[in-house]
Amino acid sequence: MLSQGFVSAAAIAASVLFILSLGGLSNQEKAKRAVWYGIVGMAVAVGFTAFGPGIGGYWWMVPMMVIGAVAGVYLAKKVDMTEMPQLVAALHSFVGLAAVFVGFNADLERRRVLAAEGGSEGFSAFAALVAEKTPAELTFLQIEVVLGVFIGAVTFTGSVIAFGKLAGKVDGKPRQLPGGHWLNAGAAVLSLLLAVLYLNGAGFWTLLVLAALALFIGYHLIMGIGGADMPVVVSMLNSYSGWAAAAIGFTLSNDLLIVTGALVGSSGAILSYIMCKAMNRNFVNVILGGFGGSQGPAAEIEGEQVAIDVNGVASALNDADRVVIVPGYGMAVAQAQNAVSELTRKLRSAGKEVLFGIHPVAGRLPGHMNVLLAEAKVPYDIVLEMDEINDDFAETDVVIVIGSNDIVNPAAQEDPNSPIAGMPVLRVWESRQVIVCKRGQGTGYSGIENPLFFKENTRMLYGDARSSIDSLVPLVE
């Protein structure tokens, strides 16, 4: 059994490693090392916490840890990079559910200690901590339990629905029950009343009903958000899971969990702000309704989509001096990143300038495209963000759009009635020619038509992105 001094020192070390991990993830070249900081930090945190003072029950705790570790390794090997967004959403749900169960257990232990006589004698671990608390501290414990259960329950069902939408198992369009957000508001008010009753000595049933209402809020809240807002939703749920973990930390008097939860919660909130700014939307606007809702009569689209074959695309690329590639979720679905990397290598070896334009919300997870390109060994220095490349499209000969829709949609700037009006987009239509790799003529994930596909300088290369790029590579000279 480790002393409290060792546990405290380990908590400080793990906290520093988590901070270094978060800081390093902002740079692609340092990201791999940053991940290892996080892995080591978590190993230290789990190890020293499990063998800290007052901890017991190893006969069931250790097997559970082994089962969890095996499941984690299995999922890590099985899940493709294209499925990473839904995996992240699913993992958020586990944090939320853990917060709910910890909150329930903490209250049951509080009631058990209060019902017993003889002070802290006979209690161990968390029960011993509860037995030493003053009445005021016990009230704070109840507040922490309420917050942990409520935030955790919202996070759980919200993350499950987000997983379903990202995986295509739930309709990506905004769906709400009759009454809309008034139902959410009513459930929130009832939850507040139940919290007041609980703090004033009501039974355990108040926590159960509060949790049920929070589960409904999480479900109905995310169901009402459109699929195009999912990058913001993922980062938002990430923030919720962090605050739920922090609440658990206060409940368990675990400083490391408080620090870790605060890091996750604050970083998720900052990322949500960045995502909202990238889409020219505010956080409340995202929560109260996703893309795809009617804003008025949309502008009519004139013209027709003109198809092109790989020979035509190869000819355009061979004549070009400057090429920009804009990847989207379609590249991830087709797993075309390696083919795109090979095309990039061949174009650069032919003396052409090749750059990548990445929109902050490309894909279904912040940084999704950057991860795929890094996996395919595309050089970091040619991968540029939207603000870095938008002014250069007018000097670009050919832009290749691979599986993107909303982030290259000119309606965002040209049609005030468009559901994405005002959203900053990559202005690919300003280039001399645009090649769009797309499976068919359908709309994108958010169901919004794109006038780009009908412009005179746009050509549509229909088919699977990976097959199309693979067929294109040998034709490039």
C-alpha positions in Angstrom: 0.0 0.0 0.0 1.5 3.3 -1.0 1.6 6.3 1.3 -0.4 9.5 0.7 2.8 11.3 -0.1 3.6 9.1 -3.0 0.1 9.3 -4.3 0.1 13.2 -4.1 3.5 13.3 -5.9 2.2 10.9 -8.6 -0.9 13.1 -9.0 1.3 16.2 -9.6 3.5 14.3 -12.1 0.5 12.9 -14.0 -1.1 16.4 -14.1 2.1 17.8 -15.7 2.2 15.0 -18.2 -1.5 15.7 -19.2 -0.7 19.4 -19.6 2.3 18.6 -21.8 0.2 16.2 -23.8 -2.5 18.8 -24.5 0.1 21.4 -25.4 1.9 19.0 -27.8 -1.2 18.0 -29.6 -1.5 21.5 -31.1 1.5 20.7 -33.3 1.5 17.9 -35.8 5.2 17.2 -35.5 5.0 16.9 -31.7 1.7 15.1 -31.6 3.1 11.5 -31.4 5.3 12.4 -28.4 2.3 14.2 -26.8 0.2 11.1 -27.0 2.9 9.2 -25.1 2.9 11.9 -22.4 -0.8 11.2 -22.1 -0.4 7.4 -22.0 2.3 7.6 -19.3 0.4 10.2 -17.3 -2.7 8.0 -17.3 -0.7 4.9 -16.4 0.8 6.8 -13.4 -2.6 8.1 -12.4 -4.3 4.7 -12.5 -1.5 2.8 -10.8 -0.9 5.2 -7.9 -4.7 5.7 -7.3 -5.4 2.0 -7.3 -2.7 1.2 -4.7 -3.2 4.3 -2.6 -4.1 4.4 1.1 -7.5 3.0 2.1 -8.1 1.3 -1.3 -9.2 -2.4 -1.3 -11.3 -4.9 -3.1 -8.5 -5.9 -5.5 -10.1 -9.3 -6.1 -12.7 -7.6 -8.4 -11.0 -4.3 -9.2 -7.9 -5.8 -10.9 -10.0 -8.2 -13.1 -12.1 -5.3 -14.2 -9.1 -3.2 -15.1 -7.7 -6.1 -17.1 -11.0 -6.6 -19.0 -11.1 -2.8 -19.7 -7.5 -2.8 -21.0 -8.1 -5.8 -23.2 -11.3 -4.2 -24.6 -9.4 -1.0 -25.2 -6.6 -2.7 -27.1 -9.2 -4.7 -29.2 -11.1 -1.6 -30.2 -7.9 0.3 -31.0 -6.8 -2.4 -33.4 -10.3 -2.9 -34.9 -11.5 0.7 -35.4 -10.4 2.3 -38.6 -9.3 5.9 -38.6 -12.5 6.8 -40.5 -14.5 5.6 -37.5 -12.6 7.6 -35.0 -15.3 10.4 -34.6 -18.0 7.9 -33.5 -15.5 6.1 -31.2 -14.7 9.4 -29.5 -18.4 10.0 -29.0 -18.8 6.5 -27.6 -16.0 7.0 -25.1 -17.6 10.2 -23.9 -20.7 8.2 -23.0 -18.6 5.9 -20.8 -17.3 8.9 -18.8 -20.9 10.2 -18.4 -22.2 6.9 -17.2 -19.3 6.5 -14.8 -20.2 9.9 -13.3 -23.8 8.8 -12.8 -22.8 5.5 -11.0 -20.2 7.2 -8.9 -22.8 9.8 -7.8 -25.3 7.1 -6.9 -22.7 5.2 -4.9 -21.5 8.3 -3.2 -25.0 9.1 -1.9 -25.6 5.6 -0.8 -22.4 5.6 1.1 -23.3 9.0 2.7 -26.6 7.6 3.8 -24.9 4.5 5.2 -22.5 6.5 7.2 -25.2 8.9 8.6 -27.3 5.9 9.6 -24.4 4.3 11.5 -23.1 5.2 14.9 -19.6 5.4 16.3 -17.9 8.0 14.1 -15.5 6.9 11.4 -14.6 3.6 13.0 -15.4 0.6 10.9 -15.3 2.5 7.6 -12.7 2.5 4.9 -11.8 4.3 1.7 -14.6 6.7 0.6 -16.9 5.9 3.6 -14.1 6.9 6.0 -13.8 10.3 4.2 -17.5 10.8 4.4 -17.5 10.0 8.2 -15.0 12.7 8.8 -16.9 15.5 7.0 -18.7 18.3 8.8 -22.4 19.0 8.1 -21.4 21.8 5.7 -19.0 19.6 3.9 -21.7 16.9 3.5 -23.9 19.6 1.9 -21.2 20.4 -0.6 -20.9 16.6 -1.2 -24.6 16.5 -2.1 -24.1 19.4 -4.5 -21.2 17.6 -6.1 -23.3 14.5 -6.4 -26.2 16.4 -8.1 -23.8 18.1 -10.6 -22.0 14.8 -11.4 -25.2 12.8 -11.9 -26.9 15.5 -14.0 -23.9 16.4 -16.2 -23.0 12.7 -16.5 -26.5 11.6 -17.6 -26.8 14.4 -20.2 -23.3 13.4 -21.5 -24.2 9.7 -21.7 -27.4 9.9 -23.8 -26.1 12.9 -25.8 -22.9 10.9 -26.7 -24.9 7.8 -27.6 -27.1 9.9 -30.0 -24.0 11.6 -31.4 -22.4 8.2 -32.0 -25.5 7.1 -33.9 -25.5 10.2 -36.1 -21.8 10.0 -36.8 -22.1 6.3 -37.6 -25.2 6.8 -39.8 -27.4 4.7 -37.5 -29.5 7.8 -36.6 -30.9 10.3 -39.0 -28.5 13.3 -39.3 -31.4 15.8 -39.7 -32.7 17.7 -36.6 -35.5 15.7 -35.0 -37.5 16.8 -31.9 -40.6 15.7 -30.1 -43.7 18.0 -30.2 -42.9 20.9 -27.9 -39.3 21.2 -29.0 -37.0 22.9 -26.6 -39.8 23.6 -24.2 -39.6 20.0 -23.3 -35.9 20.4 -22.5 -36.6 23.6 -20.5 -39.4 21.8 -18.5 -37.1 18.8 -17.8 -34.3 21.2 -16.6 -36.7 23.1 -14.3 -38.0 19.8 -12.8 -34.4 18.6 -12.3 -33.7 21.8 -10.4 -36.7 21.2 -8.2 -35.6 17.7 -7.5 -32.1 18.9 -6.7 -33.6 21.3 -4.1 -35.7 18.4 -2.6 -32.6 16.2 -2.5 -30.5 18.8 -0.7 -33.3 19.2 1.8 -33.3 15.6 2.9 -35.6 13.9 0.3 -35.0 10.2 -0.5 -32.7 8.5 -3.0 -35.6 8.5 -5.4 -34.9 12.2 -6.2 -31.5 11.3 -7.6 -33.0 8.6 -9.7 -35.7 10.8 -11.2 -33.2 13.6 -11.7 -31.0 11.2 -13.6 -33.9 10.0 -15.8 -34.8 13.7 -16.7 -31.1 14.4 -17.5 -31.0 11.3 -19.7 -34.0 12.6 -21.6 -32.4 16.1 -22.0 -29.2 14.6 -23.4 -31.2 12.5 -25.9 -33.6 15.2 -27.0 -30.9 18.0 -27.1 -28.6 16.1 -29.5 -31.5 14.7 -31.6 -32.4 18.3 -32.3 -29.0 19.2 -33.7 -28.3 18.8 -37.4 -25.6 16.5 -38.7 -23.4 19.3 -40.0 -23.0 20.6 -36.5 -21.6 17.3 -35.2 -18.0 18.5 -35.0 -19.1 21.1 -32.5 -21.3 18.6 -30.7 -18.4 16.2 -30.3 -16.2 18.9 -28.8 -19.1 20.1 -26.6 -19.7 16.6 -25.3 -16.0 16.3 -24.7 -16.3 19.4 -22.5 -19.3 17.9 -20.7 -17.5 14.7 -19.9 -14.6 16.7 -18.5 -16.8 18.7 -16.1 -18.5 15.4 -15.1 -15.1 14.0 -14.3 -14.2 17.1 -12.3 -17.5 16.7 -10.3 -16.5 13.1 -9.6 -13.1 14.3 -8.4 -14.6 16.7 -5.9 -17.0 13.9 -4.7 -14.1 11.4 -4.2 -11.7 14.1 -2.9 -9.4 13.1 -5.8 -7.2 16.1 -6.8 -5.9 14.4 -10.0 -9.4 13.7 -11.2 -10.3 17.4 -10.6 -7.3 18.6 -12.5 -7.9 16.1 -15.4 -11.6 16.9 -15.6 -10.9 20.6 -15.6 -8.3 20.2 -18.4 -10.7 18.2 -20.5 -13.7 20.4 -19.8 -11.9 23.7 -20.5 -10.1 22.4 -23.6 -13.4 21.0 -25.0 -15.1 24.3 -24.3 -12.3 26.2 -26.1 -12.5 23.8 -29.0 -16.3 24.3 -29.2 -15.8 28.0 -29.4 -13.2 27.6 -32.2 -15.6 25.3 -34.1 -18.4 27.8 -33.7 -16.3 30.6 -34.9 -15.2 28.6 -37.9 -18.9 28.2 -38.9 -19.8 31.8 -37.9 -22.3 30.5 -35.4 -22.6 30.9 -31.6 -22.8 28.1 -29.2 -26.4 28.7 -28.2 -27.4 28.8 -31.9 -25.8 25.3 -32.3 -27.6 23.9 -29.3 -31.0 25.3 -30.3 -30.9 24.0 -33.8 -28.6 22.5 -36.4 -28.0 23.1 -40.0 -30.7 22.0 -42.4 -33.5 24.1 -41.0 -35.5 26.4 -43.3 -34.3 30.0 -43.4 -36.5 31.1 -46.2 -36.7 30.5 -50.0 -33.2 29.4 -51.1 -31.8 30.8 -54.3 -32.4 28.8 -57.4 -29.5 26.9 -58.9 -28.9 27.4 -62.6 -26.9 25.2 -64.9 -26.1 21.5 -64.8 -23.4 19.2 -63.4 -20.8 18.4 -66.1 -19.0 15.1 -65.7 -15.4 14.5 -66.5 -13.3 11.3 -66.7 -9.9 10.6 -65.3 -8.2 11.3 -68.6 -9.7 14.8 -68.6 -8.6 15.3 -65.0 -5.1 14.1 -65.8 -4.8 16.5 -68.7 -5.8 19.4 -66.5 -3.3 18.4 -63.9 -0.5 17.9 -66.4 -1.1 21.5 -67.7 -1.3 23.0 -64.2 1.5 24.6 -62.2 -0.3 25.0 -58.9 -2.7 22.4 -57.5 -4.7 22.6 -54.3 -6.4 19.5 -52.8 -9.4 20.0 -50.4 -10.3 16.8 -48.6 -13.5 16.1 -46.8 -15.3 13.2 -45.1 -15.7 11.5 -48.5 -12.0 10.9 -48.5 -12.2 9.3 -45.1 -15.1 7.1 -46.1 -13.3 5.9 -49.3 -10.0 5.6 -47.3 -8.4 7.4 -50.2 -5.7 9.2 -48.1 -2.9 7.0 -49.3 -3.9 7.3 -52.9 -4.1 11.1 -52.4 -0.6 11.0 -50.9 0.8 9.1 -53.9 -0.9 11.6 -56.3 0.7 14.4 -54.3 4.1 12.8 -54.5 3.9 12.3 -58.2 2.7 15.9 -58.9 5.5 17.4 -56.8 8.1 15.2 -58.4 6.9 16.7 -61.7 7.8 20.1 -60.4 4.2 21.3 -59.6 3.3 23.2 -56.4 0.8 21.1 -54.4 -1.0 22.4 -51.3 -3.8 21.1 -49.1 -6.6 23.3 -47.9 -8.2 22.2 -44.6 -11.4 23.7 -43.2 -11.6 23.6 -39.4 -14.8 21.5 -39.5 -13.8 19.2 -42.4 -14.8 15.6 -41.6 -16.8 14.7 -38.5 -14.2 15.5 -35.8 -11.9 18.5 -35.3 -8.6 17.7 -37.0 -10.0 14.6 -38.8 -8.4 15.5 -42.1 -5.1 16.4 -40.6 -4.9 13.0 -38.9 -5.7 11.1 -42.1 -3.1 13.1 -44.1 -0.5 12.6 -41.4 -1.3 8.9 -41.4 -0.6 8.9 -45.2 2.7 10.7 -44.7 1.7 13.9 -46.5 4.3 16.6 -45.5 3.1 18.9 -42.7 4.3 22.0 -44.4 2.0 21.8 -47.4 -1.1 21.3 -45.3 -2.7 24.7 -44.7 -5.7 25.9 -42.8 -8.5 27.8 -44.4 -7.4 31.2 -43.4 -3.9 30.5 -44.8 -5.0 29.4 -48.2 -8.2 31.2 -49.0 -6.6 34.2 -50.6 -4.5 32.0 -52.9 -7.3 30.2 -54.8 -7.5 33.0 -57.4 -3.9 32.1 -58.4 -4.5 28.3 -58.5 -4.8 26.4 -61.7 -6.7 23.3 -60.4 -8.5 22.5 -57.2 -9.4 18.9 -56.4 -12.3 18.6 -53.9 -12.5 15.1 -52.5 -15.8 14.3 -50.8 -16.5 17.8 -49.5 -19.8 19.7 -49.7 -20.7 22.3 -47.1 -17.1 23.6 -46.5 -16.8 24.6 -50.2 -20.4 25.7 -50.7 -20.6 29.3 -52.3 -24.2 29.6 -51.0 -22.7 30.4 -47.6 -21.6 33.7 -49.0 -24.0 34.3 -51.9 -27.4 33.2 -50.5 -28.6 34.8 -47.3 -31.4 32.3 -47.1 -29.1 29.3 -47.2 -29.0 27.2 -43.9 -25.2 27.8 -43.9 -25.4 31.6 -44.7 -22.4 33.4 -43.2 -20.3 30.3 -42.6 -16.7 30.8 -43.7 -15.9 28.4 -46.5 -13.0 27.6 -48.8 -13.4 29.7 -51.9 -12.4 27.0 -54.3 -14.6 28.4 -57.1 -12.2 31.3 -57.5 -9.6 29.0 -59.1 -9.3 28.4 -62.9 -10.8 24.9 -62.6 -12.4 22.8 -59.9 -12.5 19.0 -60.0 -15.0 17.5 -57.6 -14.6 13.8 -56.7 -18.0 12.6 -55.6 -19.9 9.3 -55.5 -23.1 10.7 -57.1 -25.3 13.7 -57.4 -26.8 13.6 -54.0 -26.5 16.3 -51.3 -23.9 16.1 -48.5 -24.3 15.0 -44.9 -26.4 18.0 -44.0 -28.7 17.7 -47.0 -27.8 21.1 -48.5 -27.5 21.5 -52.2 -24.2 23.0 -53.5 -24.1 25.5 -56.3 -20.4 24.9 -56.8 -21.2 21.6 -58.6 -23.2 23.6 -61.3 -20.6 26.4 -61.9 -19.0 26.7 -65.4 -15.4 26.0 -64.1 -16.5 22.9 -62.2 -16.2 19.3 -63.4 -17.6 16.3 -61.6 -15.5 13.1 -61.3 -18.1 10.6 -60.2 -17.2 7.4 -58.5 -15.4 6.1 -55.4 -12.7 8.6 -54.5 -10.1 5.9 -53.8 -10.7 4.2 -57.2 -10.8 7.5 -59.0 -7.5 8.7 -57.5 -5.8 5.3 -58.1 -6.8 5.5 -61.8 -5.6 9.0 -62.0 -2.1 8.5 -60.6 -0.6 6.5 -63.6 -1.9 9.2 -66.0 -0.1 12.1 -64.3 3.2 12.9 -66.0 
